[in-house]
């Protein structure tokens, strides 16, 4: 029996196989890079103010809202490492004047604060509307409470004219609070990602 002849290698075919292999490696490297840039748990959409409701008590104008998709993965990592953040709500109220510029009658800010106590393993929330600091061990609960206004007083009803139309505008900014500079090398927060701001959201109401 004759020994089998070794198969001759076609130079063009070998070059084609090498190019295909190089392409597969390139696509694999690109996919890996994209996965690193877009980690699991990334925000589903742009940060925005939702569920904006204006109502009133017997004496005050009250505001309800929540902020969605404002926490980046970098911010979550920083918070869980002990980096304090604040969520500030800028609020503007204007009297609508037909045929003329609206008149601003109120401009103010509500600030919420959040810090993780790494020793006690709990999140500390500063919510001025409650008048006290609250704690929770649940990050999702802390994040939800930080990102909502639940009946916050905006201004006294005495400042509003009856049977007139008004517009209320609000936006939210989540930002890193000032810390010693050396901590920026220790905590996963920064690199241009230490502040996120929503667009203005507005609603009209008649008093």
C-alpha positions as CSV (number, residue, x, y, z in Angstrom):
1,X,0.0,0.0,0.0
2,X,1.3,3.4,-1.0
3,X,1.8,5.9,1.8
4,X,-0.7,8.8,1.7
5,X,0.6,11.9,0.0
6,X,0.9,15.0,2.2
7,X,-1.7,17.6,1.1
8,X,-0.1,20.6,-0.5
9,X,-0.9,24.0,1.0
10,X,-2.5,26.6,-1.3
11,X,-0.8,30.0,-0.5
12,X,-3.9,31.9,-1.4
13,X,-6.1,29.7,0.8
14,X,-3.7,30.0,3.7
15,X,-3.7,33.7,3.4
16,X,-7.5,33.8,3.4
17,X,-7.7,31.6,6.5
18,X,-5.2,33.8,8.3
19,X,-7.2,36.9,7.4
20,X,-10.5,35.4,8.6
21,X,-8.8,34.4,11.9
22,X,-7.4,37.9,12.4
23,X,-10.9,39.3,11.7
24,X,-12.4,37.0,14.4
25,X,-9.8,38.1,16.9
26,X,-10.5,41.8,16.1
27,X,-14.3,41.4,16.5
28,X,-13.8,39.5,19.8
29,X,-11.5,42.3,21.1
30,X,-14.1,44.9,20.0
31,X,-16.9,43.1,21.8
32,X,-14.9,42.8,25.0
33,X,-14.1,46.5,24.9
34,X,-17.8,47.3,24.4
35,X,-18.8,45.1,27.3
36,X,-16.3,46.9,29.5
37,X,-17.5,50.3,28.5
38,X,-21.2,49.3,29.0
39,X,-21.3,47.1,32.1
40,X,-24.3,45.3,33.4
41,X,-26.6,47.5,35.3
42,X,-26.0,50.6,33.1
43,X,-28.8,53.1,33.0
44,X,-31.7,52.2,30.8
45,X,-32.2,55.8,29.4
46,X,-31.5,59.5,29.8
47,X,-32.0,61.0,33.3
48,X,-35.3,62.7,33.6
49,X,-37.9,64.1,36.0
50,X,-41.1,62.0,36.0
51,X,-44.5,61.9,37.7
52,X,-44.5,65.6,38.3
53,X,-47.6,66.7,40.3
54,X,-48.4,70.0,41.8
55,X,-51.1,70.3,44.4
56,X,-51.8,72.2,47.6
57,X,-52.6,72.0,51.3
58,X,-54.7,74.6,53.0
59,X,-51.8,77.0,53.1
60,X,-48.9,75.8,50.8
61,X,-48.2,74.7,47.3
62,X,-46.9,71.1,47.3
63,X,-44.7,69.3,44.8
64,X,-44.4,65.6,44.1
65,X,-42.0,64.0,41.6
66,X,-39.3,61.3,41.1
67,X,-36.1,61.3,39.1
68,X,-35.3,58.3,36.8
69,X,-32.1,56.9,35.3
70,X,-29.8,59.5,37.0
71,X,-27.4,57.1,38.7
72,X,-24.4,56.0,36.5
73,X,-22.6,52.7,37.4
74,X,-19.6,54.8,38.4
75,X,-21.7,56.8,40.8
76,X,-23.2,53.7,42.3
77,X,-19.7,52.3,42.9
78,X,-18.5,55.5,44.5
79,X,-21.5,55.7,46.8
80,X,-21.0,52.1,48.0
81,X,-17.4,52.9,48.7
82,X,-18.4,55.8,51.0
83,X,-18.4,58.8,48.7
84,X,-21.1,61.3,49.6
85,X,-23.4,62.7,46.9
86,X,-26.2,65.2,46.8
87,X,-29.3,65.5,44.6
88,X,-30.4,69.1,44.2
89,X,-33.8,70.0,42.8
90,X,-34.0,73.5,41.2
91,X,-37.5,74.8,41.2
92,X,-39.0,77.9,39.4
93,X,-42.6,79.1,39.5
94,X,-43.8,81.7,37.1
95,X,-47.1,83.6,36.7
96,X,-48.4,83.2,33.1
97,X,-49.2,86.5,31.4
98,X,-50.8,86.3,28.0
99,X,-49.2,88.6,25.5
100,X,-46.3,89.4,27.9
101,X,-43.3,87.7,29.5
102,X,-44.2,85.4,32.3
103,X,-43.3,86.8,35.7
104,X,-41.1,84.7,38.0
105,X,-42.5,84.6,41.5
106,X,-40.3,81.9,43.0
107,X,-36.9,80.4,42.6
108,X,-35.5,77.9,45.1
109,X,-33.7,74.6,45.6
110,X,-34.3,71.4,47.6
111,X,-31.2,69.4,48.4
112,X,-31.1,65.7,49.4
113,X,-27.9,64.1,50.7
114,X,-26.7,60.5,50.8
115,X,-23.6,58.9,52.4
116,X,-22.8,55.2,53.0
117,X,-21.4,54.5,56.5
118,X,-18.9,51.8,55.8
119,X,-18.5,50.9,59.5
120,X,-22.2,50.5,60.3
121,X,-23.0,49.3,56.7
122,X,-26.0,51.6,56.3
123,X,-27.0,54.5,54.1
124,X,-27.6,57.9,55.7
125,X,-30.2,60.1,54.0
126,X,-30.6,63.8,54.7
127,X,-34.0,64.9,53.6
128,X,-34.8,68.5,54.7
129,X,-38.6,68.0,54.2
130,X,-38.6,65.3,56.9
131,X,-36.6,67.4,59.3
132,X,-34.3,64.5,60.3
133,X,-31.6,62.1,59.1
134,X,-32.8,58.6,58.2
135,X,-30.9,55.3,57.8
136,X,-31.4,52.2,55.8
137,X,-29.3,49.2,54.9
138,X,-31.0,48.8,51.5
139,X,-29.3,50.7,48.7
140,X,-32.3,50.5,46.3
141,X,-34.5,52.0,49.0
142,X,-31.9,54.7,49.7
143,X,-31.6,55.5,46.0
144,X,-35.4,55.7,45.6
145,X,-35.9,58.0,48.5
146,X,-33.0,60.3,47.5
147,X,-34.6,60.7,44.0
148,X,-38.1,61.7,45.0
149,X,-40.0,64.7,46.4
150,X,-43.0,63.6,48.3
151,X,-45.2,66.6,49.1
152,X,-42.4,69.2,49.5
153,X,-43.6,72.7,50.3
154,X,-42.7,75.1,47.6
155,X,-44.3,78.4,48.6
156,X,-47.3,79.8,50.6
157,X,-50.6,80.1,48.7
158,X,-50.7,83.7,49.9
159,X,-48.2,84.5,47.2
160,X,-50.5,83.2,44.4
161,X,-53.3,85.2,42.7
162,X,-56.6,83.4,42.5
163,X,-57.9,82.1,39.2
164,X,-54.6,82.7,37.4
165,X,-52.4,80.2,35.5
166,X,-48.9,79.3,36.6
167,X,-46.0,77.2,35.3
168,X,-43.7,75.3,37.5
169,X,-40.3,74.1,36.2
170,X,-37.9,71.7,37.9
171,X,-34.7,70.0,37.1
172,X,-32.4,67.7,39.2
173,X,-28.6,67.5,39.5
174,X,-26.8,64.5,41.1
175,X,-23.3,65.5,42.1
176,X,-20.3,64.3,44.1
177,X,-19.8,66.3,47.3
178,X,-16.4,67.9,48.0
179,X,-13.9,65.4,49.5
180,X,-10.1,65.6,50.1
181,X,-8.3,65.3,46.8
182,X,-6.5,62.1,47.6
183,X,-9.8,60.2,47.8
184,X,-10.3,60.7,44.1
185,X,-7.5,58.2,43.6
186,X,-9.1,55.7,46.0
187,X,-12.8,55.8,45.1
188,X,-14.3,54.8,41.7
189,X,-15.9,58.1,40.9
190,X,-14.9,61.0,38.7
191,X,-13.3,61.3,35.3
192,X,-16.0,63.7,34.2
193,X,-18.8,61.5,35.5
194,X,-19.2,63.2,38.9
195,X,-22.3,65.2,37.9
196,X,-25.5,64.3,36.0
197,X,-28.3,66.9,35.3
198,X,-31.7,66.3,33.9
199,X,-33.5,68.6,31.4
200,X,-36.0,71.0,32.8
201,X,-39.5,69.5,33.2
202,X,-42.5,71.8,33.5
203,X,-46.2,71.6,34.3
204,X,-49.0,74.2,34.3
205,X,-51.6,74.7,37.0
206,X,-54.3,77.1,38.0
207,X,-54.9,78.3,41.5
